[in-house]
Amino acid sequence: MHIRPYAQANPDKPAVILYPSGTVVTFGEMEARANRLAHKFRQAGLREGDAVAILLENNEHMHTVMWAARRSGLYYVPINTHLTEAEAAYIVDNSSAKAIIGSAALSEVCAGLAENLPGGLPELLLIADGDLDGWQRYPECVADQPDTPIDDEIEGDLLQYSSGTTGRPKGIKRELPHLPPAEAPGLMSALVDFWMDPETVYLSPAPLYHTAPSVWSMTVQAAGLTTVVMEKFDPEGTLGAIARYGVTHGQFVPAMFVRMLKLPDSVRDSYDLSSLKRVMHAAAPCPVEIKKQMIDWWGPIVDEYYASSEAIGSTLITADDWLAHPGSVGKPMIGALHILGEDGTELPPGQPGEIYFEGGASFEYLNDPSKTAASRDKHGWMTVGDIGYLDEEGYLYLTDRRHHMIISGGVNIYPQEAENLLVTHPKVLDAAVFGVPDDEMGQRVMAVVQAVDPAYGTDEFGEELLGWLRERLSHFKCPRSIAFETQLPRTDTGKLYKNGLVEKYSA
């Protein structure tokens, strides 16, 4: 997978447009920059299978660095820009990175890595658009490198670390293809070919250190298409980017939908979104009412896929198909689906169990053979711990994550249903539902809510919400109490860090 044919055929076409700054990197510029950096990697001794850690925000360098690493046979490791120095250093150490590329905007984290790395920093340290003692200034340090390809190009790959919502981030590693870039397929190439057209302008609103934004945007570029990258997600800014650049396609997470839907009608109606042809969402389950509202607003162009960073398999459902099967994430696109009970037996339609894929890409959790083994069953089918069920037609419905399940009075309760309902309330922006210790029931169900306006966070509104929930949900699934926070700990892709909330409210 590479961009070279398009850099040669149409060098002045934008590969990346940053929003709102308007910074443009053309295909010709990106190809030349990636080649120079690839030569720098080789000069520093990096070879196929080595890793380079990336600490960059959504800026003009991010894609160049990933393309340079990919054509050099390297694993590139994008690091969450919200991590502390110690957390980022853990990933650098765990991945055995032989190079780090950081940015001036994250210079404090970069500067703090050394004291958290027992083996010391790698030799190749580059800092983009700034100065840091002991680090080479990028891109100036590659100005003398050739802008032609290295002699030994070989395909590398993404080495993604999980969000760490249940513990330390896990490195998800796949075997390299050992092929030249032109012969190596991209992970999402088939879906992009199906979904897009030559006139596509693709919007990427999420941080590029996440799997889907990096994989999708690179696959789009490998098809010669333009990507509009939001430097930071903003609900109204998203509408502005679509209108300004005539965006035709984009990928979102449900939390973004919620925030856009909470915009006043006058704001939503002030932007021309007529260029949109299809949008995709994934990364977290989407409440049915939220998706219905998005389809009412944008039309039946809101498609969905279900997958994971592990890339063990995926499903796909178009908007029209979803309207006939509301709440479903579709049928398998890659891999065959199996729903297994706790004893490993396959469950009939309608019965929730753990979701396994057969026939997907193999992977390992880096330096964790026991966790890798636990992700397989006796057939070699693979799981990431999600719970769901199939209907009679073979459509998959997600229930929750295995580790989110609450056991109250011996009854299994999946909190996602209550969370999905809460965010449809006009005064609720976000919600987390989880179990806290209870002497009688073992666990009791509790909710923490982020209100649209912090002033709503009163005991009276909490009681109102509880009553509202009981009118719409089985009582045993309803929270027994509600607390309010000004901001919930949610990742940029919509996953909740519930551990901290559980600890806080279990004390």
RAFEN-V611052 format. One record per pair of residues at least 12 apart in sequence whose ideal C-beta (glycine too) atoms are under 10 Angstrom apart, sorted by the first residue. I is the first residue (numbers start at 1). GAP is how many residues later the second one is. If there is no record, write none. Layout:
# RAFEN-V611052
[[I/GAP] [I/GAP]]
This chain:
# RAFEN-V611052
[[1/66] [1/69] [1/70] [1/154] [1/155] [1/156] [1/176] [1/178] [1/180] [1/181] [1/182] [1/183] [1/184] [1/185] [1/186] [1/187] [1/188] [1/214] [1/217] [1/218] [1/220] [1/221] [1/222] [2/29] [2/32] [2/65] [2/68] [2/69] [2/147] [2/151] [2/153] [2/178] [2/179] [2/180] [2/182] [2/184] [2/216] [2/219] [2/220] [3/12] [3/24] [3/25] [3/27] [3/28] [3/31] [3/60] [3/64] [3/68] [3/178] [3/215] [3/218] [3/219] [3/220] [3/221] [4/23] [4/27] [4/30] [4/31] [4/63] [4/67] [4/145] [4/149] [4/177] [4/178] [4/218] [5/22] [5/26] [5/177] [5/217] [5/219] [6/20] [6/21] [6/22] [6/24] [6/25] [6/215] [6/216] [6/217] [6/218] [6/219] [7/19] [7/20] [7/21] [7/22] [7/23] [7/24] [7/25] [7/27] [7/28] [7/214] [7/217] [8/19] [8/20] [8/23] [9/18] [9/19] [9/215] [10/16] [10/17] [10/18] [10/214] [11/15] [11/16] [11/17] [11/18] [11/19] [11/20] [11/21] [12/12] [12/14] [12/15] [12/16] [12/17] [13/13] [13/14] [13/15] [13/211] [13/212] [13/213] [14/12] [14/13] [14/15] [14/16] [14/187] [14/211] [14/212] [14/213] [14/214] [14/231] [15/12] [15/13] [15/14] [15/15] [15/16] [15/48] [15/49] [15/52] [15/202] [15/205] [15/206] [15/209] [15/210] [15/211] [15/212] [16/13] [16/14] [16/42] [16/43] [16/44] [16/46] [16/47] [16/48] [16/188] [16/201] [16/205] [16/210] [16/211] [16/212] [16/213] [17/43] [17/184] [17/186] [17/209] [17/210] [17/211] [17/212] [17/224] [17/227] [17/228] [18/40] [18/41] [18/42] [18/44] [18/209] [18/210] [18/211] [18/212] [18/213] [18/223] [19/39] [19/184] [19/185] [19/186] [19/209] [19/210] [19/211] [19/212] [19/213] [19/215] [19/218] [19/219] [19/221] [19/222] [19/223] [19/225] [19/226] [19/228] [20/210] [20/211] [20/212] [20/214] [20/217] [20/220] [20/221] [20/224] [21/38] [21/39] [21/210] [22/222] [22/223] [23/36] [23/37] [23/206] [23/208] [24/36] [24/202] [25/34] [25/35] [25/36] [25/37] [25/38] [25/39] [25/202] [25/204] [26/200] [27/194] [27/197] [27/198] [27/199] [28/119] [29/31] [29/35] [29/118] [30/30] [30/33] [30/34] [30/37] [30/38] [30/191] [31/33] [31/36] [31/40] [31/116] [31/117] [31/118] [32/32] [32/113] [32/114] [32/115] [32/116] [33/27] [33/28] [33/30] [33/31] [33/32] [33/34] [33/35] [33/106] [33/109] [33/112] [33/114] [34/29] [34/30] [34/31] [34/32] [34/33] [34/34] [34/35] [34/36] [34/37] [34/38] [34/113] [34/115] [35/29] [35/32] [35/33] [35/36] [35/37] [35/107] [35/110] [35/111] [35/112] [35/113] [35/114] [35/115] [35/118] [36/28] [36/32] [36/103] [36/105] [36/106] [36/107] [36/108] [36/109] [36/110] [36/111] [36/112] [37/15] [37/24] [37/27] [37/28] [37/30] [37/31] [37/32] [37/34] [37/35] [37/62] [37/64] [37/89] [37/101] [37/102] [37/104] [37/105] [37/108] [38/29] [38/30] [38/31] [38/32] [38/33] [38/34] [38/35] [38/36] [38/104] [38/107] [38/108] [38/110] [38/111] [38/112] [38/114] [38/115] [39/29] [39/33] [39/103] [39/105] [39/106] [39/107] [39/108] [39/109] [39/110] [39/111] [39/112] [40/28] [40/32] [40/59] [40/84] [40/86] [40/96] [40/98] [40/99] [40/101] [40/102] [40/104] [40/105] [40/110] [41/27] [41/28] [41/30] [41/31] [41/32] [41/33] [41/57] [41/58] [41/83] [41/101] [41/104] [41/109] [41/115] [42/30] [42/31] [42/103] [42/108] [42/109] [42/110] [43/81] [43/99] [43/102] [43/107] [44/54] [44/55] [44/78] [44/79] [44/80] [44/81] [44/82] [44/92] [45/53] [45/54] [45/78] [45/79] [46/23] [46/26] [46/27] [46/28] [46/51] [46/52] [46/53] [46/76] [46/77] [46/78] [47/25] [47/26] [47/27] [47/51] [47/105] [47/107] [48/24] [48/25] [48/26] [48/27] [48/104] [48/106] [48/107] [48/108] [48/128] [48/130] [49/24] [49/25] [49/26] [49/47] [49/105] [49/107] [49/108] [49/126] [49/127] [49/129] [50/19] [50/22] [50/23] [50/24] [50/25] [50/45] [50/46] [50/47] [50/48] [50/49] [50/72] [50/106] [51/18] [51/23] [51/24] [51/25] [51/26] [51/40] [51/41] [51/43] [51/44] [51/45] [51/46] [51/47] [51/48] [51/49] [51/71] [51/105] [51/108] [51/120] [51/122] [51/315] [52/13] [52/14] [52/16] [52/17] [52/20] [52/22] [52/23] [52/24] [52/25] [52/43] [52/45] [52/46] [52/47] [52/48] [52/49] [52/70] [52/72] [52/74] [52/104] [52/107] [53/22] [53/23] [53/24] [53/25] [53/26] [53/35] [53/36] [53/38] [53/39] [53/40] [53/42] [53/43] [53/44] [53/45] [53/46] [53/47] [53/48] [53/49] [53/60] [53/69] [53/106] [53/108] [54/12] [54/15] [54/22] [54/23] [54/24] [54/25] [54/27] [54/43] [54/45] [54/46] [54/47] [54/48] [54/49] [54/72] [54/154] [54/155] [54/160] [55/22] [55/23] [55/24] [55/25] [55/26] [55/28] [55/33] [55/36] [55/37] [55/45] [55/46] [55/47] [55/48] [55/50] [55/51] [55/52] [55/54] [55/55] [55/58] [55/72] [55/73] [55/154] [56/22] [56/23] [56/25] [56/45] [56/46] [56/47] [56/49] [56/50] [56/72] [56/73] [56/151] [56/152] [56/153] [57/24] [57/46] [57/47] [57/48] [57/49] [57/71] [57/150] [57/151] [57/152] [57/174] [57/175] [58/23] [58/146] [58/147] [58/148] [58/149] [58/150] [58/151] [58/155] [58/171] [58/172] [58/173] [58/174] [58/175] [59/44] [59/45] [59/46] [59/69] [59/70] [59/149] [59/170] [59/172] [60/68] [60/69] [60/79] [60/169] [60/171] [61/40] [61/42] [61/65] [61/67] [61/68] [61/77] [61/78] [62/16] [62/39] [62/41] [62/66] [62/145] [62/146] [62/147] [62/151] [62/152] [62/155] [62/167] [63/141] [63/145] [63/151] [63/154] [63/155] [63/158] [63/164] [63/166] [64/37] [64/64] [64/74] [64/75] [65/13] [65/34] [65/36] [65/61] [65/63] [65/73] [65/143] [66/12] [66/90] [66/92] [66/142] [66/148] [66/149] [66/151] [66/152] [66/155] [67/89] [67/114] [67/151] [67/154] [67/155] [68/33] [68/74] [68/82] [68/88] [69/30] [69/32] [69/87] [69/88] [69/89] [69/90] [70/83] [70/84] [70/85] [70/86] [70/87] [70/88] [70/111] [70/114] [70/116] [70/148] [70/152] [71/78] [71/79] [71/81] [71/82] [71/83] [71/84] [71/85] [71/109] [71/110] [71/111] [72/78] [72/80] [72/81] [72/82] [72/83] [72/84] [72/109] [73/77] [73/79] [73/80] [73/81] [73/82] [73/83] [73/84] [73/103] [73/104] [73/105] [73/106] [73/107] [73/108] [74/23] [74/24] [74/25] [74/80] [74/81] [74/82] [74/83] [74/85] [74/102] [75/20] [75/21] [75/22] [75/81] [75/82] [75/83] [75/84] [75/85] [75/96] [75/98] [75/99] [75/101] [75/291] [76/19] [76/21] [76/23] [76/25] [76/80] [76/81] [76/82] [76/83] [76/84] [76/138] [77/14] [77/15] [77/17] [77/18] [77/19] [77/20] [77/22] [77/23] [77/81] [77/82] [77/83] [77/84] [77/94] [77/96] [77/132] [77/289] [78/13] [78/80] [78/81] [78/82] [78/83] [78/129] [78/130] [78/131] [78/132] [78/133] [78/135] [78/136] [79/12] [79/13] [79/16] [79/18] [79/21] [79/23] [79/27] [79/30] [79/82] [79/90] [79/130] [80/81] [80/83] [80/84] [80/89] [80/127] [80/129] [80/130] [80/411] [80/412] [81/21] [81/22] [81/24] [81/25] [81/28] [81/126] [81/127] [81/128] [81/411] [82/27] [82/125] [82/127] [82/409] [82/410] [83/23] [83/26] [83/78] [83/81] [83/86] [83/126] [84/24] [84/25] [84/28] [84/32] [85/23] [85/24] [85/25] [85/26] [85/27] [85/28] [85/29] [85/30] [85/31] [85/32] [86/23] [86/26] [86/27] [86/29] [86/30] [86/31] [87/22] [87/29] [87/77] [87/81] [87/82] [88/12] [88/14] [88/18] [88/21] [88/22] [88/24] [88/25] [88/28] [88/29] [88/81] [89/20] [89/23] [89/24] [89/25] [89/26] [89/27] [89/28] [89/29] [89/32] [90/26] [90/27] [90/71] [90/74] [90/78] [90/79] [91/68] [91/70] [91/73] [91/77] [91/78] [91/80] [91/275] [92/21] [92/24] [92/25] [92/27] [92/29] [92/30] [93/20] [93/23] [93/24] [93/25] [93/26] [94/65] [94/67] [94/74] [94/75] [94/76] [94/77] [94/272] [94/273] [94/274] [95/64] [95/66] [95/76] [95/78] [95/271] [95/272] [96/23] [96/26] [96/75] [96/270] [96/271] [97/20] [97/24] [97/25] [97/27] [97/62] [98/24] [98/25] [98/26] [99/22] [99/23] [99/24] [99/25] [99/26] [99/27] [100/13] [100/17] [100/21] [100/22] [100/24] [100/25] [100/26] [100/27] [100/35] [101/23] [101/24] [101/25] [101/26] [101/27] [101/34] [101/35] [101/37] [102/23] [102/24] [102/25] [102/26] [102/28] [102/30] [102/33] [102/36] [103/23] [103/24] [103/25] [103/26] [103/27] [103/29] [103/35] [104/23] [104/24] [104/25] [104/26] [104/27] [104/28] [104/33] [105/23] [105/24] [105/25] [106/21] [106/22] [106/24] [107/20] [107/21] [107/22] [107/23] [107/24] [107/25] [107/28] [108/24] [110/15] [110/16] [110/17] [110/20] [110/22] [110/24] [110/25] [111/16] [111/21] [111/22] [111/23] [111/24] [113/12] [114/20] [121/13] [121/14] [124/12] [124/17] [125/13] [126/12] [126/13] [126/14] [126/15] [126/16] [127/14] [128/12] [149/32] [152/28] [153/27] [153/28] [153/29] [154/22] [154/23] [154/24] [154/25] [154/26] [154/27] [154/30] [155/21] [155/22] [155/23] [155/24] [155/25] [155/26] [155/27] [155/28] [155/29] [155/30] [155/31] [156/20] [156/21] [156/25] [156/28] [157/16] [157/17] [157/18] [157/19] [157/20] [157/27] [157/30] [158/14] [158/15] [158/16] [158/29] [158/53] [158/56] [158/57] [158/60] [158/151] [158/153] [159/12] [159/13] [159/14] [159/15] [159/207] [160/12] [160/13] [160/14] [160/49] [160/50] [160/51] [160/52] [160/54] [160/55] [160/148] [160/149] [160/150] [160/151] [160/203] [161/48] [161/50] [161/148] [161/205] [162/49] [162/146] [162/147] [162/148] [162/203] [162/222] [162/333] [163/47] [163/48] [163/120] [163/146] [163/327] [163/328] [163/329] [163/330] [163/331] [163/332] [163/333] [163/334] [164/327] [164/331] [164/333] [164/335] [165/236] [165/238] [165/239] [165/324] [165/325] [165/326] [165/330] [165/331] [165/332] [165/333] [165/334] [166/219] [166/235] [166/236] [166/237] [166/238] [166/329] [166/331] [166/332] [166/333] [167/236] [167/332] [168/200] [170/139] [170/140] [170/194] [170/195] [170/196] [170/197] [170/198] [170/201] [170/202] [171/192] [171/193] [171/194] [171/195] [171/196] [171/197] [172/39] [172/136] [172/137] [172/138] [172/139] [172/140] [172/191] [172/192] [172/193] [172/194] [172/200] [172/212] [173/137] [173/190] [173/191] [173/192] [173/193] [173/194] [173/199] [174/13] [174/136] [174/137] [174/187] [174/188] [174/189] [174/190] [175/186] [175/187] [175/188] [175/189] [181/41] [185/34] [185/37] [186/29] [186/30] [186/32] [186/33] [186/34] [186/35] [186/36] [186/37] [187/24] [187/25] [187/28] [187/29] [187/31] [187/32] [187/120] [187/124] [187/127] [187/147] [187/174] [188/24] [188/27] [188/28] [188/30] [188/31] [188/32] [188/34] [188/117] [188/119] [188/123] [188/126] [188/146] [189/30] [189/33] [189/34] [190/29] [190/143] [190/144] [191/25] [191/28] [191/89] [191/112] [191/114] [191/116] [191/123] [191/125] [191/142] [191/143] [192/23] [192/24] [192/27] [192/28] [192/30] [192/31] [192/33] [192/57] [193/26] [193/30] [194/122] [194/139] [195/54] [195/82] [195/83] [195/84] [195/85] [195/108] [195/110] [195/121] [195/123] [196/23] [196/24] [196/27] [196/29] [196/52] [196/53] [196/81] [196/82] [197/26] [197/28] [197/51] [197/52] [197/80] [197/81] [198/25] [198/26] [198/27] [199/26] [199/27] [199/47] [199/49] [199/50] [199/76] [199/78] [200/20] [200/23] [200/24] [200/25] [200/26] [200/27] [200/47] [200/48] [200/49] [200/77] [200/78] [201/19] [201/24] [201/25] [201/26] [201/27] [201/40] [201/41] [201/44] [201/45] [201/46] [201/47] [201/48] [201/49] [201/74] [201/76] [202/14] [202/15] [202/17] [202/18] [202/19] [202/21] [202/23] [202/24] [202/25] [202/26] [202/27] [202/43] [202/45] [202/46] [202/47] [202/48] [202/49] [202/78] [203/14] [203/23] [203/24] [203/25] [203/26] [203/27] [203/35] [203/38] [203/39] [203/42] [203/44] [203/45] [203/46] [203/47] [203/48] [203/49] [203/73] [203/76] [204/12] [204/13] [204/16] [204/23] [204/24] [204/25] [204/26] [204/37] [204/46] [204/47] [204/48] [205/23] [205/24] [205/25] [205/26] [205/27] [205/28] [205/29] [205/30] [205/32] [205/33] [205/36] [205/37] [205/42] [205/45] [205/46] [205/47] [205/48] [205/51] [205/287] [206/23] [206/24] [206/26] [206/27] [206/45] [206/46] [206/47] [206/49] [206/50] [206/77] [206/285] [206/286] [206/287] [206/288] [207/22] [207/23] [207/24] [207/25] [207/26] [207/284] [207/285] [207/286] [208/19] [208/21] [209/283] [209/284] [210/43] [210/73] [210/99] [210/281] [210/282] [210/283] [210/285] [211/71] [211/72] [211/96] [211/97] [211/98] [211/99] [211/100] [211/282] [212/39] [212/41] [212/68] [212/69] [212/70] [212/71] [212/93] [212/95] [212/96] [212/97] [212/281] [213/14] [213/16] [213/17] [213/38] [213/40] [213/70] [213/279] [213/280] [215/92] [215/94] [215/96] [216/33] [216/34] [216/35] [216/64] [216/66] [217/12] [217/34] [220/29] [220/31] [225/23] [225/24] [226/19] [226/20] [226/21] [226/22] [227/20] [227/22] [227/23] [228/13] [228/14] [228/16] [228/17] [228/18] [228/19] [228/22] [229/12] [230/20] [232/260] [233/19] [233/20] [233/22] [233/23] [233/26] [233/27] [233/259] [234/22] [234/25] [234/26] [235/21] [235/22] [235/23] [235/24] [235/25] [235/26] [235/27] [235/28] [235/32] [235/33] [236/23] [236/24] [236/27] [236/28] [236/31] [236/32] [236/34] [236/35] [238/12] [238/14] [238/18] [238/21] [238/22] [238/25] [238/33] [238/35] [239/21] [239/24] [239/28] [239/29] [239/30] [239/31] [239/32] [239/33] [239/34] [240/30] [240/31] [241/30] [242/29] [242/30] [242/31] [242/32] [242/33] [242/34] [242/37] [242/56] [243/27] [243/28] [243/29] [243/30] [243/31] [243/32] [243/33] [244/27] [244/28] [245/30] [246/26] [246/28] [246/29] [246/30] [247/26] [247/28] [247/29] [247/30] [247/32] [248/27] [248/28] [248/29] [248/30] [248/31] [248/53] [249/26] [249/27] [249/28] [249/29] [249/30] [249/31] [249/52] [249/54] [250/26] [250/27] [250/28] [250/29] [250/30] [250/31] [251/27] [251/28] [251/29] [251/30] [251/31] [251/32] [251/52] [251/54] [252/27] [252/28] [252/29] [252/30] [252/31] [252/34] [252/42] [252/50] [252/241] [252/242] [253/28] [253/29] [253/30] [253/31] [253/33] [253/237] [253/238] [253/239] [253/240] [253/241] [253/242] [254/27] [254/28] [254/29] [254/30] [254/31] [254/32] [254/33] [254/36] [254/37] [254/40] [254/50] [254/166] [254/169] [254/239] [254/240] [255/28] [255/29] [255/31] [255/35] [255/168] [255/174] [255/175] [255/233] [255/235] [255/236] [255/237] [255/238] [255/239] [255/240] [255/241] [256/25] [256/27] [256/38] [256/236] [256/237] [256/238] [257/22] [257/24] [257/29] [257/30] [257/33] [257/34] [257/36] [257/37] [257/40] [257/41] [257/45] [257/166] [257/237] [258/28] [258/29] [258/32] [258/35] [258/36] [258/165] [258/166] [258/170] [258/171] [258/172] [258/173] [258/236] [259/170] [259/171] [260/33] [260/34] [260/37] [260/38] [261/28] [261/29] [261/32] [261/33] [261/35] [261/36] [261/162] [261/163] [261/165] [262/161] [262/164] [262/165] [262/166] [262/167] [262/190] [268/29] [269/28] [273/24] [273/25] [273/26] [274/25] [276/22] [276/23] [276/25] [276/26] [277/22] [277/24] [278/20] [278/21] [278/22] [278/23] [278/24] [278/25] [278/40] [278/41] [279/15] [279/19] [279/20] [279/22] [279/23] [279/24] [279/25] [279/40] [280/21] [280/22] [280/23] [280/24] [280/25] [280/36] [281/13] [281/21] [281/22] [281/23] [281/24] [281/213] [282/21] [282/22] [282/23] [282/24] [282/25] [282/26] [282/32] [282/33] [282/34] [282/47] [282/211] [282/212] [283/22] [283/23] [283/24] [283/25] [283/26] [283/208] [283/209] [283/210] [283/211] [283/212] [284/114] [284/132] [284/135] [284/206] [284/207] [284/209] [284/210] [284/211] [284/212] [285/19] [285/21] [285/42] [285/44] [285/101] [285/103] [285/112] [285/113] [285/114] [285/115] [285/116] [285/131] [285/132] [285/134] [285/135] [285/209] [286/16] [286/18] [286/36] [286/41] [286/43] [286/112] [286/134] [286/208] [287/40] [287/129] [287/130] [287/132] [287/133] [287/134] [287/135] [287/136] [287/137] [288/34] [288/38] [288/39] [288/40] [288/132] [288/133] [288/136] [289/37] [289/131] [289/132] [289/134] [289/135] [290/130] [290/133] [290/134] [291/13] [291/28] [291/31] [291/32] [291/35] [291/36] [292/30] [292/31] [292/34] [292/132] [293/131] [294/25] [295/24] [295/25] [295/27] [295/28] [298/21] [299/20] [300/18] [300/19] [300/20] [300/21] [300/22] [300/23] [301/17] [301/18] [301/19] [302/16] [302/17] [302/20] [302/21] [303/13] [303/14] [303/15] [303/16] [303/17] [303/18] [303/19] [303/27] [304/12] [304/13] [304/14] [304/15] [304/17] [304/18] [304/24] [304/25] [304/26] [305/12] [305/24] [305/25] [305/28] [305/29] [306/22] [306/23] [306/24] [306/26] [306/27] [306/49] [306/80] [306/82] [306/90] [306/91] [306/92] [307/22] [307/26] [307/27] [307/28] [307/50] [307/53] [307/77] [308/47] [308/49] [308/52] [308/55] [308/74] [308/75] [308/76] [308/77] [308/78] [309/54] [309/75] [309/184] [310/47] [310/50] [310/51] [310/52] [310/53] [310/54] [310/55] [310/65] [310/72] [310/73] [310/74] [311/23] [311/24] [311/46] [311/49] [311/50] [311/51] [311/52] [311/71] [312/22] [312/23] [312/43] [312/44] [312/45] [312/46] [312/47] [312/48] [312/49] [312/50] [312/51] [312/63] [312/64] [312/69] [312/70] [312/71] [312/72] [313/19] [313/20] [313/21] [313/22] [313/23] [313/24] [313/42] [313/43] [313/44] [313/45] [313/46] [313/47] [313/48] [313/68] [313/69] [313/70] [313/71] [314/15] [314/16] [314/18] [314/19] [314/20] [314/21] [314/43] [314/46] [315/13] [315/14] [315/15] [315/16] [315/17] [315/18] [315/19] [315/20] [315/22] [315/40] [315/42] [315/73] [315/79] [315/80] [315/81] [315/83] [316/13] [316/14] [316/15] [316/16] [316/17] [316/18] [317/12] [317/13] [317/14] [317/16] [317/78] [317/79] [318/12] [321/74] [322/73] [324/69] [324/71] [325/66] [325/68] [325/70] [325/71] [325/72] [326/71] [327/64] [327/68] [327/70] [327/71] [327/93] [328/60] [328/62] [328/63] [328/65] [328/66] [328/67] [328/68] [328/69] [328/70] [329/26] [329/57] [329/59] [329/66] [329/67] [329/68] [329/69] [330/64] [330/65] [330/66] [330/67] [331/59] [331/62] [331/63] [331/64] [331/65] [332/25] [332/26] [332/27] [332/28] [332/62] [332/64] [334/23] [334/25] [334/26] [334/27] [335/21] [335/22] [335/23] [335/24] [335/25] [335/26] [335/46] [335/47] [336/20] [336/21] [336/22] [336/23] [336/24] [336/45] [337/18] [337/19] [337/20] [337/21] [337/44] [337/51] [337/53] [337/57] [337/58] [337/59] [338/15] [338/16] [338/17] [338/18] [338/19] [338/20] [338/39] [338/41] [338/43] [338/45] [338/52] [339/12] [339/13] [339/14] [339/15] [339/16] [339/17] [339/48] [339/49] [339/50] [339/51] [339/57] [340/13] [340/14] [340/15] [340/16] [340/37] [340/39] [340/41] [340/43] [341/12] [341/13] [342/12] [342/60] [344/12] [344/33] [344/34] [344/35] [344/37] [346/35] [347/42] [347/43] [348/41] [348/42] [348/44] [349/40] [349/41] [349/42] [349/43] [349/44] [349/45] [349/46] [350/39] [350/40] [350/41] [350/42] [350/47] [351/38] [351/39] [352/35] [352/36] [352/37] [352/38] [352/45] [352/46] [352/47] [352/48] [352/53] [352/60] [352/62] [353/34] [353/35] [353/36] [353/37] [353/46] [353/49] [354/23] [354/27] [354/29] [354/30] [354/31] [354/32] [354/33] [354/34] [354/45] [354/48] [355/26] [355/27] [355/28] [355/29] [355/30] [355/31] [355/32] [355/33] [355/34] [355/35] [355/41] [355/43] [355/44] [355/47] [356/19] [356/20] [356/21] [356/23] [356/24] [356/25] [356/26] [356/27] [356/28] [356/30] [357/24] [357/25] [357/26] [357/27] [358/19] [358/21] [358/22] [358/23] [358/24] [359/21] [359/22] [359/23] [360/21] [360/22] [361/21] [362/14] [362/18] [362/20] [363/12] [363/19] [383/19] [384/17] [384/18] [385/15] [385/16] [385/17] [385/18] [385/19] [386/12] [386/13] [386/14] [386/15] [386/16] [386/18] [387/12] [387/13] [387/14] [387/15] [387/16] [387/17] [387/18] [387/25] [387/27] [387/29] [388/12] [388/26] [398/16] [398/18] [399/13] [399/15] [399/17] [399/18] [400/12] [400/13] [400/14] [400/15] [400/16] [400/17] [400/19] [400/33] [401/13] [401/14] [401/15] [401/94] [401/95] [401/97] [402/12] [403/95] [403/96] [404/12] [404/15] [404/28] [404/29] [404/30] [404/31] [404/92] [404/94] [405/30] [405/38] [406/12] [406/27] [406/28] [406/29] [406/30] [406/35] [406/36] [406/37] [406/38] [406/39] [406/40] [406/71] [407/28] [407/34] [407/35] [407/36] [408/27] [408/30] [408/32] [408/33] [408/34] [408/35] [408/36] [408/37] [408/68] [408/69] [408/72] [409/29] [409/31] [409/32] [409/33] [409/34] [409/35] [409/67] [410/31] [410/32] [411/30] [411/31] [411/32] [411/65] [411/66] [413/20] [413/22] [413/30] [413/31] [413/32] [413/61] [413/63] [413/64] [413/65] [414/19] [414/63] [415/16] [415/17] [415/18] [415/19] [415/20] [415/30] [415/31] [415/32] [415/62] [415/64] [415/81] [415/83] [416/17] [417/16] [417/56] [417/57] [417/60] [417/61] [418/13] [418/14] [418/15] [418/16] [418/27] [418/29] [418/51] [418/54] [418/55] [418/56] [418/59] [418/60] [418/61] [419/12] [419/13] [419/14] [419/15] [419/28] [419/30] [419/60] [419/77] [420/13] [420/53] [421/12] [421/47] [421/48] [421/51] [421/52] [421/56] [421/57] [422/25] [422/26] [422/27] [422/28] [422/43] [422/46] [422/47] [422/51] [422/57] [422/60] [423/26] [423/27] [424/48] [425/24] [425/26] [425/27] [425/36] [425/39] [425/40] [425/43] [425/44] [425/47] [426/26] [427/22] [427/24] [427/25] [427/26] [427/29] [427/30] [427/34] [427/37] [427/38] [427/41] [428/19] [428/21] [428/22] [428/23] [428/24] [428/28] [428/33] [428/37] [428/40] [429/20] [429/21] [429/22] [429/23] [429/24] [429/27] [429/58] [429/59] [430/18] [430/19] [430/20] [430/21] [430/22] [430/55] [430/57] [430/58] [430/60] [430/64] [430/66] [431/16] [431/17] [431/18] [431/19] [431/20] [431/34] [431/48] [431/51] [431/57] [431/65] [432/14] [432/15] [432/16] [432/17] [432/18] [432/51] [432/53] [432/56] [432/57] [432/58] [432/64] [432/65] [432/66] [432/69] [432/70] [432/73] [433/12] [433/13] [433/14] [433/15] [433/16] [433/36] [433/44] [433/45] [433/46] [433/49] [433/63] [433/65] [433/68] [434/12] [434/13] [434/14] [434/45] [434/62] [434/64] [434/65] [434/67] [434/68] [434/71] [434/72] [435/63] [435/67] [435/70] [435/71] [436/44] [436/45] [436/65] [436/66] [436/67] [436/68] [436/69] [436/70] [436/71] [437/65] [437/68] [437/69] [437/70] [438/42] [441/39] [443/63] [444/35] [444/36] [444/37] [445/31] [445/32] [445/33] [445/34] [445/35] [445/36] [446/33] [446/34] [446/35] [446/36] [446/37] [446/55] [446/56] [446/59] [446/60] [447/15] [447/18] [447/19] [447/22] [447/31] [447/32] [447/33] [447/34] [447/35] [447/36] [447/37] [447/54] [447/58] [448/31] [448/33] [448/34] [448/35] [448/36] [448/37] [448/40] [448/41] [448/48] [448/50] [448/53] [448/54] [448/56] [448/57] [449/12] [449/13] [449/16] [449/30] [449/33] [449/34] [449/35] [449/36] [449/39] [450/34] [450/35] [450/36] [450/37] [450/38] [450/40] [451/14] [451/33] [451/34] [451/35] [454/30] [454/31] [454/32] [454/33] [456/28] [457/25] [457/26] [457/27] [457/28] [457/29] [458/26] [459/23] [459/24] [459/25] [461/21] [461/23] [462/17] [462/19] [462/20] [462/21] [462/22] [463/18] [463/19] [464/18] [465/13] [465/14] [465/17] [465/19] [466/12] [466/13] [466/14] [466/15] [466/16] [469/13] [481/24] [483/18] [483/21] [483/22] [485/16] [485/19] [488/12] [488/13] [489/12]]
